[in-house]
């Protein structure tokens, strides 16, 4: 059986790829503003990964839940970045130049800069989502006071 972070990392990656292909079908894939929905997909998958890990291991510590959430986001980032690298190098080599033109960059950078920025954005989105959701899942250290 796959660990929860592997399972949800793959689910997040499939969701991101499906969303990208849907945007491609609608002709909106070259507009970076629509990538804000990627954070929603990351957040939903990371939340479910933490929730599933806590359900399966009720005595988990904070760091175990943090690891499950972050690794699911990291796995999704790696898979999605690999897909995008394949897409930009093999399927649509003009896509990278269209994106770079929309960023108003005057020098020739290439596909590697986009992939590097995608990895950084994916990992940072994962960290922010995990730190946010862990506020919901962490246990309080405050003792219960009798009324």
KETOR-84593 format. One record per atom (N, C-alpha, C): residue number from 1; residue in one letter; atom name; x, y negated, z negated. Coordinates in steps of 0.1 Angstrom, whole numbers, padded with zeros to 4 digits. Layout:
BEGIN
NUSE    i  aa  at     xx     yy     zz
NUSE  NUM   a  CA      X      Y      Z
...
***
This chain:
BEGIN
NUSE    i  aa  at     xx     yy     zz
NUSE    1   x   N   0008   0012   0000
NUSE    1   x  CA   0000   0000   0000
NUSE    1   x   C   0009  -0012   0000
NUSE    2   x   N   0005  -0022   0008
NUSE    2   x  CA   0012  -0035   0008
NUSE    2   x   C   0010  -0043  -0004
NUSE    3   x   N   0021  -0049  -0008
NUSE    3   x  CA   0019  -0059  -0020
NUSE    3   x   C   0010  -0070  -0015
NUSE    4   x   N   0004  -0077  -0025
NUSE    4   x  CA  -0006  -0087  -0022
NUSE    4   x   C   0001  -0098  -0014
NUSE    5   x   N   0013  -0102  -0016
NUSE    5   x  CA   0019  -0113  -0009
NUSE    5   x   C   0022  -0109   0005
NUSE    6   x   N   0026  -0097   0008
NUSE    6   x  CA   0028  -0092   0022
NUSE    6   x   C   0014  -0092   0029
NUSE    7   x   N   0004  -0087   0023
NUSE    7   x  CA  -0009  -0086   0029
NUSE    7   x   C  -0014  -0100   0033
NUSE    8   x   N  -0014  -0109   0023
NUSE    8   x  CA  -0019  -0122   0025
NUSE    8   x   C  -0010  -0131   0034
NUSE    9   x   N   0003  -0128   0034
NUSE    9   x  CA   0012  -0135   0043
NUSE    9   x   C   0009  -0132   0057
NUSE   10   x   N   0006  -0119   0060
NUSE   10   x  CA   0002  -0115   0073
NUSE   10   x   C  -0011  -0121   0077
NUSE   11   x   N  -0021  -0121   0068
NUSE   11   x  CA  -0034  -0127   0071
NUSE   11   x   C  -0033  -0142   0074
NUSE   12   x   N  -0025  -0149   0066
NUSE   12   x  CA  -0023  -0163   0068
NUSE   12   x   C  -0017  -0165   0082
NUSE   13   x   N  -0007  -0158   0085
NUSE   13   x  CA   0000  -0159   0098
NUSE   13   x   C  -0010  -0156   0110
NUSE   14   x   N  -0018  -0146   0109
NUSE   14   x  CA  -0028  -0143   0119
NUSE   14   x   C  -0038  -0154   0120
NUSE   15   x   N  -0042  -0160   0109
NUSE   15   x  CA  -0051  -0171   0109
NUSE   15   x   C  -0045  -0183   0116
NUSE   16   x   N  -0032  -0186   0113
NUSE   16   x  CA  -0025  -0198   0119
NUSE   16   x   C  -0024  -0196   0134
NUSE   17   x   N  -0020  -0184   0138
NUSE   17   x  CA  -0019  -0181   0152
NUSE   17   x   C  -0032  -0182   0160
NUSE   18   x   N  -0042  -0176   0153
NUSE   18   x  CA  -0056  -0177   0159
NUSE   18   x   C  -0060  -0192   0161
NUSE   19   x   N  -0058  -0200   0151
NUSE   19   x  CA  -0062  -0214   0151
NUSE   19   x   C  -0054  -0221   0162
NUSE   20   x   N  -0041  -0218   0163
NUSE   20   x  CA  -0033  -0224   0174
NUSE   20   x   C  -0038  -0220   0188
NUSE   21   x   N  -0041  -0208   0190
NUSE   21   x  CA  -0047  -0203   0203
NUSE   21   x   C  -0060  -0209   0206
NUSE   22   x   N  -0068  -0211   0195
NUSE   22   x  CA  -0081  -0217   0197
NUSE   22   x   C  -0079  -0232   0201
NUSE   23   x   N  -0070  -0239   0195
NUSE   23   x  CA  -0067  -0253   0199
NUSE   23   x   C  -0061  -0253   0213
NUSE   24   x   N  -0054  -0243   0217
NUSE   24   x  CA  -0048  -0242   0231
NUSE   24   x   C  -0060  -0241   0241
NUSE   25   x   N  -0069  -0232   0237
NUSE   25   x  CA  -0081  -0230   0245
NUSE   25   x   C  -0089  -0242   0247
NUSE   26   x   N  -0090  -0251   0237
NUSE   26   x  CA  -0097  -0263   0237
NUSE   26   x   C  -0089  -0275   0243
NUSE   27   x   N  -0076  -0272   0246
NUSE   27   x  CA  -0068  -0283   0251
NUSE   27   x   C  -0063  -0293   0241
NUSE   28   x   N  -0064  -0289   0228
NUSE   28   x  CA  -0060  -0298   0217
NUSE   28   x   C  -0047  -0294   0210
NUSE   29   x   N  -0040  -0284   0216
NUSE   29   x  CA  -0028  -0279   0209
NUSE   29   x   C  -0016  -0288   0209
NUSE   30   x   N  -0016  -0298   0218
NUSE   30   x  CA  -0005  -0307   0218
NUSE   30   x   C  -0007  -0320   0210
NUSE   31   x   N  -0017  -0320   0202
NUSE   31   x  CA  -0020  -0331   0193
NUSE   31   x   C  -0017  -0327   0179
NUSE   32   x   N  -0006  -0332   0173
NUSE   32   x  CA  -0002  -0327   0160
NUSE   32   x   C  -0011  -0330   0148
NUSE   33   x   N  -0021  -0340   0150
NUSE   33   x  CA  -0030  -0343   0139
NUSE   33   x   C  -0039  -0331   0136
NUSE   34   x   N  -0041  -0322   0145
NUSE   34   x  CA  -0050  -0311   0142
NUSE   34   x   C  -0042  -0300   0134
NUSE   35   x   N  -0029  -0302   0131
NUSE   35   x  CA  -0022  -0292   0123
NUSE   35   x   C  -0025  -0294   0108
NUSE   36   x   N  -0032  -0304   0105
NUSE   36   x  CA  -0036  -0306   0091
NUSE   36   x   C  -0045  -0295   0086
NUSE   37   x   N  -0052  -0288   0095
NUSE   37   x  CA  -0060  -0277   0091
NUSE   37   x   C  -0051  -0265   0087
NUSE   38   x   N  -0039  -0265   0091
NUSE   38   x  CA  -0030  -0254   0087
NUSE   38   x   C  -0028  -0254   0072
NUSE   39   x   N  -0028  -0265   0066
NUSE   39   x  CA  -0027  -0266   0051
NUSE   39   x   C  -0039  -0259   0044
NUSE   40   x   N  -0051  -0260   0051
NUSE   40   x  CA  -0063  -0254   0045
NUSE   40   x   C  -0062  -0239   0047
NUSE   41   x   N  -0056  -0234   0058
NUSE   41   x  CA  -0054  -0220   0060
NUSE   41   x   C  -0044  -0214   0050
NUSE   42   x   N  -0033  -0222   0048
NUSE   42   x  CA  -0023  -0218   0039
NUSE   42   x   C  -0029  -0218   0025
NUSE   43   x   N  -0036  -0228   0021
NUSE   43   x  CA  -0042  -0229   0008
NUSE   43   x   C  -0051  -0218   0005
NUSE   44   x   N  -0060  -0215   0014
NUSE   44   x  CA  -0069  -0204   0012
NUSE   44   x   C  -0063  -0190   0010
NUSE   45   x   N  -0053  -0188   0018
NUSE   45   x  CA  -0045  -0175   0017
NUSE   45   x   C  -0037  -0174   0005
NUSE   46   x   N  -0031  -0185   0001
NUSE   46   x  CA  -0023  -0184  -0011
NUSE   46   x   C  -0031  -0183  -0024
NUSE   47   x   N  -0043  -0190  -0024
NUSE   47   x  CA  -0052  -0188  -0035
NUSE   47   x   C  -0057  -0174  -0036
NUSE   48   x   N  -0060  -0168  -0025
NUSE   48   x  CA  -0065  -0154  -0026
NUSE   48   x   C  -0053  -0144  -0030
NUSE   49   x   N  -0041  -0147  -0025
NUSE   49   x  CA  -0030  -0139  -0029
NUSE   49   x   C  -0028  -0139  -0044
NUSE   50   x   N  -0028  -0151  -0050
NUSE   50   x  CA  -0027  -0153  -0065
NUSE   50   x   C  -0038  -0146  -0072
NUSE   51   x   N  -0050  -0148  -0067
NUSE   51   x  CA  -0062  -0142  -0073
NUSE   51   x   C  -0062  -0127  -0073
NUSE   52   x   N  -0058  -0122  -0062
NUSE   52   x  CA  -0057  -0107  -0060
NUSE   52   x   C  -0046  -0101  -0069
NUSE   53   x   N  -0035  -0108  -0069
NUSE   53   x  CA  -0024  -0103  -0078
NUSE   53   x   C  -0028  -0103  -0093
NUSE   54   x   N  -0035  -0114  -0097
NUSE   54   x  CA  -0039  -0115  -0111
NUSE   54   x   C  -0050  -0104  -0114
NUSE   55   x   N  -0059  -0101  -0104
NUSE   55   x  CA  -0069  -0091  -0106
NUSE   55   x   C  -0063  -0077  -0107
NUSE   56   x   N  -0053  -0074  -0099
NUSE   56   x  CA  -0046  -0061  -0099
NUSE   56   x   C  -0037  -0060  -0111
NUSE   57   x   N  -0031  -0071  -0116
NUSE   57   x  CA  -0021  -0070  -0127
NUSE   57   x   C  -0026  -0081  -0137
NUSE   58   x   N  -0035  -0078  -0146
NUSE   58   x  CA  -0041  -0088  -0155
NUSE   58   x   C  -0030  -0093  -0165
NUSE   59   x   N  -0020  -0086  -0167
NUSE   59   x  CA  -0010  -0091  -0177
NUSE   59   x   C   0002  -0098  -0170
NUSE   60   x   N   0000  -0102  -0158
NUSE   60   x  CA   0011  -0109  -0150
NUSE   60   x   C   0014  -0122  -0157
NUSE   61   x   N   0027  -0126  -0156
NUSE   61   x  CA   0032  -0138  -0162
NUSE   61   x   C   0031  -0149  -0151
NUSE   62   x   N   0033  -0161  -0155
NUSE   62   x  CA   0033  -0173  -0146
NUSE   62   x   C   0042  -0171  -0134
NUSE   63   x   N   0054  -0167  -0136
NUSE   63   x  CA   0064  -0165  -0126
NUSE   63   x   C   0060  -0154  -0116
NUSE   64   x   N   0053  -0144  -0120
NUSE   64   x  CA   0048  -0133  -0111
NUSE   64   x   C   0038  -0139  -0102
NUSE   65   x   N   0028  -0146  -0107
NUSE   65   x  CA   0018  -0152  -0099
NUSE   65   x   C   0024  -0163  -0089
NUSE   66   x   N   0033  -0170  -0094
NUSE   66   x  CA   0040  -0180  -0086
NUSE   66   x   C   0047  -0174  -0074
NUSE   67   x   N   0054  -0163  -0077
NUSE   67   x  CA   0061  -0155  -0067
NUSE   67   x   C   0051  -0149  -0057
NUSE   68   x   N   0040  -0144  -0061
NUSE   68   x  CA   0030  -0138  -0052
NUSE   68   x   C   0025  -0149  -0042
NUSE   69   x   N   0022  -0161  -0048
NUSE   69   x  CA   0017  -0172  -0039
NUSE   69   x   C   0028  -0177  -0030
NUSE   70   x   N   0040  -0180  -0035
NUSE   70   x  CA   0050  -0185  -0026
NUSE   70   x   C   0054  -0176  -0015
NUSE   71   x   N   0056  -0163  -0019
NUSE   71   x  CA   0061  -0153  -0009
NUSE   71   x   C   0050  -0151   0002
NUSE   72   x   N   0038  -0152  -0002
NUSE   72   x  CA   0027  -0151   0009
NUSE   72   x   C   0028  -0162   0019
NUSE   73   x   N   0031  -0174   0013
NUSE   73   x  CA   0032  -0186   0022
NUSE   73   x   C   0045  -0185   0030
NUSE   74   x   N   0056  -0180   0024
NUSE   74   x  CA   0069  -0179   0031
NUSE   74   x   C   0068  -0169   0042
NUSE   75   x   N   0062  -0157   0040
NUSE   75   x  CA   0060  -0147   0050
NUSE   75   x   C   0052  -0152   0062
NUSE   76   x   N   0041  -0160   0058
NUSE   76   x  CA   0033  -0165   0069
NUSE   76   x   C   0041  -0176   0077
NUSE   77   x   N   0049  -0183   0070
NUSE   77   x  CA   0057  -0193   0077
NUSE   77   x   C   0067  -0187   0087
NUSE   78   x   N   0074  -0176   0082
NUSE   78   x  CA   0083  -0169   0091
NUSE   78   x   C   0077  -0163   0103
NUSE   79   x   N   0065  -0156   0101
NUSE   79   x  CA   0058  -0150   0112
NUSE   79   x   C   0053  -0161   0122
NUSE   80   x   N   0047  -0171   0117
NUSE   80   x  CA   0041  -0181   0125
NUSE   80   x   C   0052  -0189   0133
NUSE   81   x   N   0063  -0192   0126
NUSE   81   x  CA   0075  -0198   0133
NUSE   81   x   C   0081  -0189   0144
NUSE   82   x   N   0081  -0176   0141
NUSE   82   x  CA   0086  -0167   0151
NUSE   82   x   C   0077  -0167   0164
NUSE   83   x   N   0064  -0167   0161
NUSE   83   x  CA   0054  -0168   0172
NUSE   83   x   C   0056  -0180   0180
NUSE   84   x   N   0057  -0192   0173
NUSE   84   x  CA   0058  -0204   0180
NUSE   84   x   C   0071  -0205   0188
NUSE   85   x   N   0082  -0199   0182
NUSE   85   x  CA   0095  -0199   0190
NUSE   85   x   C   0093  -0191   0202
NUSE   86   x   N   0086  -0180   0202
NUSE   86   x  CA   0084  -0172   0213
NUSE   86   x   C   0075  -0179   0223
NUSE   87   x   N   0065  -0186   0218
NUSE   87   x  CA   0056  -0194   0227
NUSE   87   x   C   0063  -0205   0234
NUSE   88   x   N   0072  -0212   0226
NUSE   88   x  CA   0079  -0224   0232
NUSE   88   x   C   0090  -0220   0242
NUSE   89   x   N   0097  -0208   0239
NUSE   89   x  CA   0108  -0204   0247
NUSE   89   x   C   0103  -0196   0260
NUSE   90   x   N   0093  -0188   0258
NUSE   90   x  CA   0089  -0178   0268
NUSE   90   x   C   0076  -0182   0276
NUSE   91   x   N   0066  -0187   0269
NUSE   91   x  CA   0053  -0189   0275
NUSE   91   x   C   0051  -0203   0281
NUSE   92   x   N   0054  -0213   0272
NUSE   92   x  CA   0052  -0227   0277
NUSE   92   x   C   0064  -0235   0272
NUSE   93   x   N   0073  -0236   0281
NUSE   93   x  CA   0086  -0244   0277
NUSE   93   x   C   0083  -0259   0278
NUSE   94   x   N   0073  -0263   0284
NUSE   94   x  CA   0070  -0278   0284
NUSE   94   x   C   0063  -0282   0271
NUSE   95   x   N   0058  -0273   0264
NUSE   95   x  CA   0051  -0277   0251
NUSE   95   x   C   0060  -0285   0242
NUSE   96   x   N   0072  -0280   0240
NUSE   96   x  CA   0081  -0287   0231
NUSE   96   x   C   0084  -0301   0235
NUSE   97   x   N   0086  -0304   0248
NUSE   97   x  CA   0088  -0318   0252
NUSE   97   x   C   0076  -0326   0251
NUSE   98   x   N   0064  -0320   0252
NUSE   98   x  CA   0052  -0328   0250
NUSE   98   x   C   0050  -0332   0236
NUSE   99   x   N   0054  -0323   0227
NUSE   99   x  CA   0053  -0326   0212
NUSE   99   x   C   0063  -0337   0209
NUSE  100   x   N   0076  -0335   0214
NUSE  100   x  CA   0086  -0345   0211
NUSE  100   x   C   0083  -0359   0217
NUSE  101   x   N   0076  -0359   0228
NUSE  101   x  CA   0072  -0372   0234
NUSE  101   x   C   0061  -0379   0225
NUSE  102   x   N   0052  -0371   0219
NUSE  102   x  CA   0042  -0376   0210
NUSE  102   x   C   0048  -0382   0197
NUSE  103   x   N   0060  -0377   0194
NUSE  103   x  CA   0067  -0382   0182
NUSE  103   x   C   0075  -0395   0185
NUSE  104   x   N   0076  -0399   0197
NUSE  104   x  CA   0083  -0411   0202
NUSE  104   x   C   0098  -0410   0198
NUSE  105   x   N   0104  -0398   0201
NUSE  105   x  CA   0118  -0396   0199
NUSE  105   x   C   0125  -0399   0212
NUSE  106   x   N   0135  -0408   0212
NUSE  106   x  CA   0142  -0412   0224
NUSE  106   x   C   0153  -0403   0229
NUSE  107   x   N   0158  -0394   0220
NUSE  107   x  CA   0169  -0386   0224
NUSE  107   x   C   0165  -0371   0226
NUSE  108   x   N   0172  -0364   0233
NUSE  108   x  CA   0169  -0350   0237
NUSE  108   x   C   0173  -0341   0225
NUSE  109   x   N   0163  -0335   0219
NUSE  109   x  CA   0165  -0326   0207
NUSE  109   x   C   0163  -0312   0210
NUSE  110   x   N   0152  -0308   0216
NUSE  110   x  CA   0149  -0295   0220
NUSE  110   x   C   0140  -0288   0210
NUSE  111   x   N   0138  -0275   0213
NUSE  111   x  CA   0128  -0266   0206
NUSE  111   x   C   0133  -0264   0192
NUSE  112   x   N   0146  -0262   0189
NUSE  112   x  CA   0151  -0259   0176
NUSE  112   x   C   0146  -0269   0165
NUSE  113   x   N   0146  -0281   0169
NUSE  113   x  CA   0142  -0291   0159
NUSE  113   x   C   0127  -0289   0155
NUSE  114   x   N   0119  -0286   0165
NUSE  114   x  CA   0105  -0284   0161
NUSE  114   x   C   0103  -0271   0153
NUSE  115   x   N   0110  -0261   0156
NUSE  115   x  CA   0109  -0248   0148
NUSE  115   x   C   0115  -0251   0134
NUSE  116   x   N   0126  -0258   0133
NUSE  116   x  CA   0131  -0261   0120
NUSE  116   x   C   0121  -0269   0111
NUSE  117   x   N   0115  -0279   0118
NUSE  117   x  CA   0105  -0287   0110
NUSE  117   x   C   0093  -0279   0107
NUSE  118   x   N   0089  -0270   0115
NUSE  118   x  CA   0078  -0261   0112
NUSE  118   x   C   0081  -0252   0100
NUSE  119   x   N   0093  -0247   0099
NUSE  119   x  CA   0097  -0239   0087
NUSE  119   x   C   0097  -0248   0075
NUSE  120   x   N   0103  -0260   0076
NUSE  120   x  CA   0103  -0269   0064
NUSE  120   x   C   0089  -0273   0060
NUSE  121   x   N   0080  -0276   0069
NUSE  121   x  CA   0066  -0279   0066
NUSE  121   x   C   0059  -0267   0060
NUSE  122   x   N   0061  -0256   0065
NUSE  122   x  CA   0054  -0244   0060
NUSE  122   x   C   0058  -0240   0046
NUSE  123   x   N   0071  -0241   0043
NUSE  123   x  CA   0076  -0238   0030
NUSE  123   x   C   0072  -0249   0020
NUSE  124   x   N   0072  -0261   0024
NUSE  124   x  CA   0068  -0272   0015
NUSE  124   x   C   0053  -0271   0012
NUSE  125   x   N   0045  -0268   0022
NUSE  125   x  CA   0031  -0266   0020
NUSE  125   x   C   0028  -0255   0011
NUSE  126   x   N   0036  -0244   0012
NUSE  126   x  CA   0035  -0233   0003
NUSE  126   x   C   0038  -0237  -0011
NUSE  127   x   N   0049  -0244  -0013
NUSE  127   x  CA   0052  -0248  -0027
NUSE  127   x   C   0042  -0257  -0033
NUSE  128   x   N   0037  -0267  -0025
NUSE  128   x  CA   0026  -0276  -0031
NUSE  128   x   C   0014  -0268  -0034
NUSE  129   x   N   0009  -0259  -0025
NUSE  129   x  CA  -0003  -0251  -0028
NUSE  129   x   C  -0001  -0243  -0040
NUSE  130   x   N   0010  -0236  -0041
NUSE  130   x  CA   0012  -0227  -0053
NUSE  130   x   C   0013  -0235  -0066
NUSE  131   x   N   0020  -0246  -0066
NUSE  131   x  CA   0020  -0255  -0078
NUSE  131   x   C   0006  -0260  -0082
NUSE  132   x   N  -0001  -0263  -0072
NUSE  132   x  CA  -0015  -0268  -0074
NUSE  132   x   C  -0024  -0257  -0080
NUSE  133   x   N  -0024  -0245  -0073
NUSE  133   x  CA  -0033  -0235  -0077
NUSE  133   x   C  -0029  -0228  -0091
NUSE  134   x   N  -0016  -0229  -0094
NUSE  134   x  CA  -0011  -0223  -0106
NUSE  134   x   C  -0017  -0230  -0118
NUSE  135   x   N  -0021  -0243  -0116
NUSE  135   x  CA  -0028  -0250  -0127
NUSE  135   x   C  -0041  -0244  -0131
NUSE  136   x   N  -0047  -0238  -0121
NUSE  136   x  CA  -0060  -0231  -0123
NUSE  136   x   C  -0058  -0217  -0130
NUSE  137   x   N  -0047  -0210  -0126
NUSE  137   x  CA  -0045  -0196  -0130
NUSE  137   x   C  -0036  -0195  -0143
NUSE  138   x   N  -0029  -0205  -0147
NUSE  138   x  CA  -0020  -0203  -0158
NUSE  138   x   C  -0028  -0202  -0171
NUSE  139   x   N  -0023  -0194  -0181
NUSE  139   x  CA  -0029  -0193  -0194
NUSE  139   x   C  -0025  -0203  -0203
NUSE  140   x   N  -0034  -0208  -0212
NUSE  140   x  CA  -0031  -0218  -0221
NUSE  140   x   C  -0022  -0212  -0233
NUSE  141   x   N  -0013  -0220  -0238
NUSE  141   x  CA  -0006  -0216  -0249
NUSE  141   x   C  -0012  -0222  -0262
NUSE  142   x   N  -0023  -0229  -0261
NUSE  142   x  CA  -0030  -0235  -0272
NUSE  142   x   C  -0038  -0224  -0279
NUSE  143   x   N  -0036  -0223  -0292
NUSE  143   x  CA  -0044  -0213  -0299
NUSE  143   x   C  -0059  -0217  -0300
NUSE  144   x   N  -0068  -0208  -0301
NUSE  144   x  CA  -0082  -0211  -0302
NUSE  144   x   C  -0084  -0215  -0317
NUSE  145   x   N  -0091  -0226  -0318
NUSE  145   x  CA  -0094  -0232  -0331
NUSE  145   x   C  -0109  -0228  -0335
NUSE  146   x   N  -0110  -0223  -0347
NUSE  146   x  CA  -0124  -0220  -0351
NUSE  146   x   C  -0132  -0233  -0353
NUSE  147   x   N  -0145  -0233  -0350
NUSE  147   x  CA  -0153  -0245  -0351
NUSE  147   x   C  -0157  -0248  -0365
***
